[in-house]
């Protein structure tokens, strides 16, 4: 199997063999269906053992995420016919030989080397994009029309990215609960996420930069996205003319209260007024003029996210975020979609799926501006070339990102983690970069039923990753021989079929001491051992050497056993959908 796959990937051994500006599909035009969606959910030895990683993405949607019963997707491989064959053949490659060829010292030196900045502290990609190579110039205009990296990755004690002269780039880092499964470092990658609002949200009414105004507007956006109240530093409301704590007067607010009433609409003037929540500063005035928009669950137009995906650093027995980036992902909200617009988009998806079940999704865009998810956002990314330097992803490589950022229930305005941002009870009120604070001492998020979110994932998925290949987590958290406890398996199966996701005693399956540690320290689950981290780094480096990203970029050491190579259209997963709500 490995030899045939390597032959298939020969075209990609040299980075220059990857046509950066081409929109031609080489492997699969349905690679927006993520590799995790091909997971085998029914145990091959006992059909009563059902693993459900699917609830994490295909969840109960929260308006204005109009995905219309996306949770049903948990119950079957509901793919268009062309997507029934798994295109991610890298999942089935044995990387043992590749790993053996790279010494520990070699890989550690590699991951500790910064490929974002040069020895003078200059952003390497920015210099390249400002002196554009013809092979990267999609429309041949001599200019890079997309995002040019401008984050210094130099954060102060409030999470703001600072320039060399002490100024602000606008980017702000925040701590968050990593999304379930794939995005845990123990499964192959460390990462970070930064947010930036448009310049008008950083300015006072005279269009002058005001840091406090920017902080307040970020908190207002946080409240809108979470659709809940958030704590804040003391704010003199009379200074801004906005009743942030919604108590009917201007006083000192220590909370942004989420209380939304539909604004009034003047049909004659076609104008909204009487907003129950408002931005502050210049953005407030522009909102009154209807030049900016506001709504629960939606970011303002011009909001940007920057997401670096990195290797795992190793220092002695400790693992953490590496200097070297695997990818630099960027998203920008380019146009406004109202609740009505988003509802229409969701309904159109349902209708097309019914009328044309075998039609695959189409995404408009190119290597420079990124791809449009049809919900207001463009997504674009850079990835390592064979020499380890960042290059633009081409169209097909970017397709890999689009399914997750389009039509699934877990997102808030097409994004995953700002709604999972830590609150004021964490380090720096949740505004920090992972280089400033790691996961140690952070408690598992407690759900409404009293169970920890990560604990529930382990219990429902029977593993710590979608492919159930992370043996380190299995050995650390699962009772040896639990699959032989047929009585409890029958009981759990019956309960999950009747009331999916129900909290229950799982001490027969999950180690009580390990779960107690997890309750108070998520790093015990999220971070791999030094030995595992080194292997994961080496395994991914093999994919970089091949430039075979279109065949899958998940980090697997051994061939994945719990993944379908092909499924029957509509084939049952055996899962009874768990209506998880973020």
N, C-alpha and C positions, 0 to 999 in steps of 0.2 A: 504493500500500500504506500509506504513512504517513498519508494523509488518512483512510482507513477506520479505521485503528487509533486515531487521535486522536478520531474520532467515537465509537468504542467506549468510549473512556476519559473522555468528557465528564462522566459521573456522578461522577468522582473528582477533578475539578479543585479542588473546595473540600473541605478536610479535614472539614468538618462534614457533608458528604455521605456520608462513610464511617461506617456505623453500627458503632460500636465494640463494642457488646454483642451484636450480632446473630450468630446461628450459621447464618444463611441463606447458602448458597453462591451467589455471583454468577457466577464464572467457571468454576471446576473443583473438584470434590471429590476429584480425584486429584492435586492439586498437591504431595502429599508425594513423588511421583516427581520427582526433581530435574531441572532444565533440562539439566544436563550429560548425563543419561541419553539424550537425544535426539541426541547427537553423531553425525555421519556419520563412520564409522570407515574406510570404504573410499574410497580416492582416486578421484575421478570420471574421471581420465585414465589411471590405471594401477592396476588392481585388485590388483596385487602390493604396492602401497604401503598397508600397514595401520597405522593409528594406534590405539594402545591406551592411552587414559587411564583405562579402566574398572578396571584392576587396582588402582588406588589405593584405591578403596572396597570393591570386590567381591573381597576377598582371602581367603587361607587363614585361617579363623577360629582363634582361640586360646581354649581353654576358660578361663572359663565363658561365652564368647560362642558360644552354640549356634545358629549360623546355618546349619549343615548344607550344606556345599558351595556357599556363596554365590558362590565364584569362577566357577561355571558361568554365572552371569549375564553374564560378559564376552562370551560367545559368541553371545548372541542378545538381541533386544529383547523380553524375556520379560515383557510387560506384560499386565495385565487389559485386556480389550477397550476399556473406556471411556478408558483411558490411552494408547491408540495415537495419538491426536491430541494434538499438542504444545499445551498451553494457554498457554505463555509467549510470547505474540505480541510482547512488547516486544523480543525478540531480533531481530526482523525490521524494526525501526524504524530509519530513518536519522536519527541525531541531529545531523547536520552543521549544519542550520539552528538548532537549539536551542543548539549550542555557539557559533555565530557571534553569537548575540544577547547573550551574556554576556561582558563584558570580563575580561581577566586580573586586573585589580585588584579587580574586583567579586567574582570567585570566591575569590581569595586572602583577601580580607577576610572573606568568609563562612566559609571553612573554619578560619580562625584565631580565630573567635568561639566562645567556650565556650557550649554549649547545655545543659550538665549543671549548672553552678553559676551563680548570679547574681553581681552585682557585690559582694555582701556575703559571698560564699563559701558561700552556702546552696544545698543541693541542690534545684533547681527542681521536679523530679518528686516529691520527698518532700513538699514543701509542698502540691502539687496533690493528691496521693493522700491526704493527711491531712485535706484539705478537699474531699472527693470531689464532683465534678460528677455530676449525675444521669445524664448521657449515658455515663459510665464505670462506673456501678454496676450490674453484671449482675443481682444478686439483690435489689436495692432495699433493702438493709439499712443503707445510709448509711456503710458501712465498706469499704475496699479489703481484700479477703481474700487477696490475693497478696503478692508480694515488694514492699517499699517500699525503693527504693535508699538505701543507707546507707554506701557506700564513699566515702571522702574523696579518693581518688586522690592521696594524699600518702604517699610510700613512703620508708622509711628504708634504711639500707645492708644490710639483710637481706631486703628486699622486703616487709616488713610495712606495711600501711596504718595510718597514725596519725591519731588525732583531733586537733582543735585544741588540746586540753589535754594532748596527749602520750600519750594512752591508745591502746589497740588496738581496731580494729573486728573483728579476726579474719581479715580478708581478707589473703591473701599472694599477691604476684605471682611469676611464675616465667617464665624464658626457655625457649623450646622451638623445635624445628624446625617452621616453619609447614607445615601439611598441604599435600600436593602439588597444584599447579595453582591452583584457585580462590582459595585463601587467601594467595597471594603478592601483595604490594602492587602489583607491576607489572600485575596483572590487575584492579585497581580499588579495593582496600580495604586500609587498615592495621587492625590489631586487637591486642587483648591478652586474656589470660585470667588470672583470679584464682581461687584455691581458698579455701574456709573449711570447717573441720571443726566439728562441734557443740561447744558450750561445755564439755561434760564432758571433751573431749580436750585442753582447755587448763588443766585443774585438777589439783591434787595430791589426795591421798587425803582431805584435809579440805575439799575443794571450794573451794580458794583458787587464784586465777590463778597460773600458773607458766609463764613464757615458755619455759624449757628443756624442760619437759614437752611443750608444744605443738610445739616444733621436732622433738623426738624422734618424737612421734606422726605428724607430717607425713612424716618420713623412713620410718617404718614403713609408712604407707599407700603412699608412693612405691614401696617395695620390693615390696609386695603387688601393686600395679597393674602394675608392670613385670615382676613375677615373676623378679626377679634381685636380687642383693645391691647395696647402695648404700653409698658412703663417707659418713662422718659426722665431726663434731668429736669429740674425746675425751669419752666418757661413762663415768662411774663406775657400773657396773651394780649394785653393792651398794646404791646409793642408791635404786634403783627395784625391785630384786628380780626383774629380768628378764635372762636370758642373751641379749643382743642379738646377740652375735657367734657364738653357738651352739658354744662351745668347752667346754661342760660345767662352767664355773665363773664366778663373778662377778669380773670384773676390769675393766680399762679397755678399752672397745670403741671402735674407730675405723671400724667397719663394721656395718651392719645386714645380717646374713647371711640370705638367702632360703633357708630349708630348711623345707619344710612336710610334716608328717605328719598324717594324718587324726586328729582328736581322738577320744578314747574317748566312747562314748555309753552312758549308764545308762538302759536301757529302762524300769526300774521308776520311776525319778525323772524320766525324760524330760529328762535334762540332759547337756550336753557337758562334758568335762573334759580335762586333760592337753594343753593347747594347745602346739604346738611353736613358735608365734610369738605374741607378745602385745603389746598396747599397754602404756603406762606410766601411772602416776598413777591418778586416779579411774577412768578408762576400763578399766584393768587389773582393778580390783575388780569393775566392772560386767560385764566379760567373764566372770570366774569365776562370777558369778551368772547368766550367760546373759542379761543385760539388754541387752548389745550383742553384735554378731556380728563375726566375722572370717573371711576366706577369701581365698585368692589370686585376684587379678583383680577383686576387688569392694571398693567403698568402703563405709564404715560408713553406716548410715542417718543422714540429716541433713546429709550432705556437700552443699555448695553450690558452684556455679561461676558466675562473672560474666564475661561476654564482651562487651566493647565493640567494635563495628565502626565504623571512622572513615574520614573523608576522608584524602587525602594532603596533607601540608603541603609547601610549597616555600619554601626560603630560598636565593636565588641558584641555584646548580646542584644543591644538595643537596635530597633529598626524604626525608620521614619521617612520623611519626605526627602527625596534626592534632589540634587541641583539639576540634573539632566531631565529635560522634557521629552516625552514621547510624542505628545501632541499639544498644540495650543488651539483651543476651540473658541470661537467667537460667535455671539448672537446679537442681533440688533432688531428692535421693534421699529419697523419702517413705516407702518401705516396703522390707522385705528380701525378696529373692528368692534362695533357695538354689540350688545347682547343679541339684538335681532340679527345682525350679520353673522355672528358666531352660531346662533341657532339654525339659521338657514344653511350654513356650511355643514353643520352636523347632520341636518336632515338630508342634505344632498348626498352625503356619504352613505347614509343608510339606504337611500333610494337607488343609488348607483350599485351598491352591493347586491341589492335585490334584483335589479334589472340586468346587471352585467356582472355576475359573481366571479367571472374569471378575468375581469379587467384589472390590471395592476395600476397602482398609483403613479401619477406623473408629477414631477417637481421641476418648476421653471427656475432657471438661473444658470450660473457658470462658475468657473474656478475663482473669479475675482470677487464678485459681489456675494457669492454663496447661493444657496438654494432657498426658495420661498416655500414655507409650509402652508400657505393659503390661509393663514390665520394672523397675518400681520408681521411675521418674523422672517428674517433671513439668517441662515446658519452657514458658517464658513470655517475652515480649519487648516492648520499647518501640521505636518507630520515629518518624522525623520527620513532623510534620504539614506542611501547605503553608507555614507560617511558619517552619519549621525547628526548632520545639520538639518535644520527645519526647512521644509519646502512646502508650497501649497499642495493641498489635497486636490486631486482632479475630481471631475463630476461623479464618477462611479464610486470613488473612495468616500465622497461626502454623502452619497445616498445612504451609507451605513448609519448616518446620524438621524435621518429624517423621520423614520417611523416612530421613534421614541418621542420626538418633538412635534408630533402632529396630532394623532387621533387616539390617545389613550387617557384613561380616567385619572391617572396619578398626577398629572401636571396641573399647574396653576398658570394660566396664560402661557402655555407651551413650555414652561420651565419647571425644574424639579426641586431645587433646594432652598430658595429664599423663604418659602413657606416653612422650611425645616430649620430656619435660623434659630440659634440659641437666643434666649431672652436675657433680661437684666440680671438673672441669678447666676450667670456664668462669667467667666473671665472677660474683662473689659466690656461688660454688658452685651457680649456676643459679637463685638466688632473687633476681630483679630484675624491674623493669618496663622496658618498651621506652623509656620516657622517660629512663631512666638509662643505657641501653646499646643501641646499634643492632646491625644484623647484621654490620657490618664486622669482618673478621678471624675470623669463625666458619667453620670448615671444613665441607665437605659431609660428611654422615654416611656412613661407610664400611660397606658391606654385607658379608656373609660372603664373597661372591665377589670382594671387593676393589674393586668399583665403587662410586662415590658414588651415593647415593639420588637426588639431584636430577639427576645426570648420566644415570642409567638412565631416569628419567622423560622427559627430553628425547629420548633415543634411541628409546624405545618409542612415544612419543606424536608424535614428529616435530614438536613444537612446545612452547611453554611454557604453554599453556592448553588446556582441553578443546575449545574451539571453534576452535583453531588460527587465532585472529584477532589475536594479539599479534605484529604485524609487527616490533616493536622487538627482541623476543627472537629471532625468526627471522633478522633481519639481523645480530644480534650473535653468534649461536652456530652458525648453519647455513651450510655451504659453499654458495656461490652455484651454482645449477645442479645440485645433488645429485640431483634427480629425473630427470635425464637419464642418470645412471650406471646403466643398465639391468642391467649385469652384476652390480654389487654389490647392487642392489635384489633381483634374483633370488636371490642367495646369502643375503641377510638374510632374505628371505621363507621360504626353505626351512629355514633354521636355526630361525626363530621358530615354524614349524609343527611342527618336530620337538622342539625344546627351547626353549620360550618363555622369554624374559628372559635368555637366555644372554649372558654377558659376551663381547664380541668387539671387534675393531678397528673403530672407527667414524670414523676420521680422514677417510674419504671423504665423510662426511655432516656431522660436527660439527667445528668449527674447533679445532685442537689448542691454540692459544694461549688461546682463550676458555675451553676446558675446564680448562686448567691454572690459570687465575685462579679459576674456580669451585671447584676442589678445595680452595683455601685461603681463599676469601672468598665466601660465599654471597650477600652483598649485591650482587655484580656481576650476579647473576641476578635476585634478588628485587625490587630497587628500580628503579622507572621513572625515566626522564629527567624533568627539570622540565617539558619541553614535553608529554610524554605524560601526566604527572600532572595538569596543568591541564586537558587535554582530558577525562580520565576524570572529574574532579570536576564539570566542566560537564555531561557526559552524564548523570551520576547526578542532578544537581540538576534536570534536566528531568523525571525520574521523580518526584522529590519534588513538584515543582510540579503534576504531574498526579495525584499520589496513586494511581498505577496499579500499586502493588506486586503485586497479585494476578495481573497479566499478566507478571510477571517483574521482578526487581531486579538482574539481572546487568548489569555496566557494559559496554555496547558502544557504540563510536563510530559504526561503520558497521553495516549489517545483517549478521547472522551468515550466512555462506554454508555453513559446514560443520555445519549443524544441520537435522535432519529436521523438516518441518512435520507429517508423519504417517508412521507406520511400519506395516508389516504385522505382525500378532501373531506372535511367534516368529521374525521375520525375522533371518537370520544377520548378525552384525557382521563376519564374516570373520576374527575374532580366534581364535587358539588360546590358551586361558586360561593366564595366567602365575600360578602359585601363589605369590603374594607373601605373606610372613608378617611381621607387625610384631613 
